[in-house]
Amino acid sequence: MAEIVGPRIYSCHKCLNHVSMHDDIISKTFQGRNGRGFLFSHAMNIVVGRKEDRHLLTGLHTVADVTCADCHEVLGWKYERAYEASQKYKEGKFILEIAKIVKENW
């Protein structure tokens, strides 16, 4: 009998609230504040904080911290605006730090 496999999901490491899906990963080569992070096209069950300009490794960006909607743990940030043309692809995307998320359904 075949095993039924659901979508591979990433959850908040503190409360296990589902925050993104593996299929939404764009890149695994990003740097978060506390180590590596993944760039996701979508995130769910999160709260987007206030926008602020930050100087990141790739230049100046307008970003907003994202927190888990259930436990309010900071999970990463959302790129709201990129000032350099080569970085525009990040706009509207999310960095979730590997240390802040766990895999489910793997």
Disulfide bonds with the S-S distance in Angstrom:
none
